Amino acid sequence: MIASIREFFTQFIEPGSGQGQAAAEQALQIATAALLLEMMRMDDRITDEERSSIVSALRGQFGLDSGQIETLIALAEKEARSASGYYQFTSLINASCGAAQKIRIIENLWQVALADGHLDAHEEHLLRKIANLLYVGHADYIAAKQRARQVAGVPPAT
């Protein structure tokens, strides 16, 4: 399929690369999926609800079918394992997405974090870090959290 995912990302992150629209979209999908997978791994438990939340987010964000989502998750897992940080993902998202799309990604991350009904401190820390790397302001960050809480049926923290 793709000989080297790392080379694939390098090709699209470098300025002035001659990328096609389909390849750029696939790179964005992998970056987004990798961040969602990292969110799922932040607490001690990986639940079916978190996995379902990732599938739902990818389907909603990119309009993919089940087979495409499975392939995307496999590619993203491989890339996330070899990544030294989140910058390679967030820089690609910053280059490809507008503010509304970035806020939607943050909301999807909140939905994964809240899918098991519990918000872990590590999950919240990762969300703040990614929001900062994506230049999502605090008001948008909190609004995305509240929308995700409503979707998950998790009451606001007191």
C-alpha positions as CSV (number, residue, x, y, z in Angstrom):
1,M,0.0,0.0,0.0
2,I,2.4,2.7,1.2
3,A,6.0,1.7,1.3
4,S,7.0,4.1,4.1
5,I,4.5,6.1,6.0
6,R,7.2,8.3,7.5
7,E,8.4,9.2,4.0
8,F,4.7,9.9,3.1
9,F,4.4,12.4,5.9
10,T,7.7,14.0,5.2
11,Q,6.6,14.5,1.6
12,F,3.4,16.3,2.6
13,I,4.8,18.3,5.5
14,E,7.6,19.9,3.5
15,P,6.7,23.2,2.0
16,G,6.3,23.3,-1.8
17,S,5.8,19.6,-2.2
18,G,3.8,18.7,-5.3
19,Q,1.0,16.9,-3.5
20,G,-2.3,15.8,-5.1
21,Q,-5.6,16.5,-3.5
22,A,-6.3,12.8,-2.8
23,A,-2.9,12.2,-1.2
24,A,-3.1,15.3,0.9
25,E,-6.6,14.2,2.1
26,Q,-5.2,10.8,3.0
27,A,-2.3,12.3,4.9
28,L,-4.8,14.5,6.9
29,Q,-6.9,11.4,7.6
30,I,-3.9,9.5,9.0
31,A,-2.8,12.5,11.1
32,T,-6.3,12.9,12.6
33,A,-6.7,9.1,13.2
34,A,-3.3,9.0,14.9
35,L,-4.3,11.7,17.3
36,L,-7.6,10.0,18.1
37,L,-5.8,6.7,18.8
38,E,-3.3,8.5,21.1
39,M,-6.3,9.9,23.0
40,M,-7.7,6.4,23.4
41,R,-4.4,5.2,24.9
42,M,-4.0,8.0,27.4
43,D,-5.8,6.3,30.3
44,D,-5.2,2.8,31.7
45,R,-8.2,1.3,29.9
46,I,-9.0,0.9,26.2
47,T,-12.8,0.4,25.9
48,D,-15.1,-0.6,23.1
49,E,-16.8,2.7,23.6
50,E,-13.6,4.5,22.8
51,R,-13.0,2.4,19.7
52,S,-16.6,3.1,18.5
53,S,-16.1,6.8,19.2
54,I,-13.0,6.8,16.9
55,V,-14.8,5.0,14.1
56,S,-17.7,7.4,14.4
57,A,-15.4,10.4,14.4
58,L,-13.6,9.2,11.3
59,R,-16.8,8.4,9.5
60,G,-18.3,11.8,10.4
61,Q,-15.2,13.8,9.6
62,F,-14.2,12.1,6.4
63,G,-17.2,10.1,5.2
64,L,-15.4,6.8,5.1
65,D,-16.8,3.3,4.9
66,S,-15.9,0.5,7.3
67,G,-13.2,-0.9,5.1
68,Q,-11.5,2.4,4.6
69,I,-11.7,3.1,8.3
70,E,-10.0,-0.2,9.2
71,T,-7.2,0.6,6.7
72,L,-6.9,4.1,8.0
73,I,-6.7,3.0,11.6
74,A,-4.0,0.4,10.8
75,L,-1.9,3.0,9.0
76,A,-2.4,5.5,11.9
77,E,-1.5,3.0,14.5
78,K,1.8,2.2,12.7
79,E,2.6,5.9,12.4
80,A,1.6,6.8,16.0
81,R,3.9,4.0,17.3
82,S,6.9,5.4,15.5
83,A,6.2,9.1,16.1
84,S,8.4,11.0,18.5
85,G,5.6,13.5,19.3
86,Y,2.5,15.1,18.1
87,Y,4.0,17.9,16.0
88,Q,4.2,15.8,12.8
89,F,0.4,15.3,13.0
90,T,-0.6,18.8,14.2
91,S,1.6,20.5,11.6
92,L,-0.1,18.6,8.8
93,I,-3.5,19.5,10.2
94,N,-2.5,23.2,10.6
95,A,-1.4,23.2,7.0
96,S,-4.5,21.6,5.7
97,C,-7.4,22.7,7.9
98,G,-9.2,25.9,8.8
99,A,-10.2,26.9,12.3
100,A,-13.6,25.2,12.1
101,Q,-12.1,21.9,11.1
102,K,-9.5,22.1,13.9
103,I,-12.2,22.8,16.4
104,R,-14.1,19.7,15.1
105,I,-11.0,17.6,15.6
106,I,-10.7,18.8,19.2
107,E,-14.4,18.0,19.7
108,N,-13.7,14.5,18.3
109,L,-10.8,14.1,20.7
110,W,-13.0,15.1,23.6
111,Q,-15.6,12.5,22.5
112,V,-13.0,9.8,22.6
113,A,-11.8,10.9,26.0
114,L,-15.3,11.0,27.4
115,A,-16.5,7.8,25.6
116,D,-15.9,5.6,28.7
117,G,-17.7,8.1,31.0
118,H,-14.6,9.2,32.8
119,L,-12.1,12.0,32.0
120,D,-8.6,11.0,33.0
121,A,-6.1,13.8,33.9
122,H,-3.8,12.4,31.2
123,E,-6.5,12.7,28.6
124,E,-7.2,16.3,29.6
125,H,-3.5,17.2,29.4
126,L,-3.2,15.7,25.9
127,L,-6.2,17.6,24.8
128,R,-4.8,20.9,26.0
129,K,-1.5,20.1,24.4
130,I,-3.0,19.3,21.0
131,A,-5.4,22.3,21.2
132,N,-2.4,24.5,21.7
133,L,-0.5,22.9,18.8
134,L,-3.5,23.4,16.6
135,Y,-3.9,27.1,17.7
136,V,-7.4,26.4,19.0
137,G,-8.4,29.2,21.5
138,H,-9.5,28.5,25.0
139,A,-13.1,29.5,24.4
140,D,-13.4,27.1,21.4
141,Y,-11.6,24.4,23.4
142,I,-14.2,24.7,26.2
143,A,-17.1,24.9,23.8
144,A,-15.9,21.7,22.1
145,K,-15.6,20.0,25.5
146,Q,-19.2,21.0,26.4
147,R,-20.6,19.7,23.1
148,A,-18.7,16.4,23.6
149,R,-20.1,16.1,27.1
150,Q,-23.6,16.5,25.8
151,V,-23.1,13.9,23.1
152,A,-21.6,11.5,25.6
153,G,-24.2,12.2,28.3
154,V,-21.5,13.1,30.8
155,P,-22.6,15.8,33.3
156,P,-20.4,18.9,33.7
157,A,-17.7,18.7,36.3
158,T,-18.5,20.5,39.5
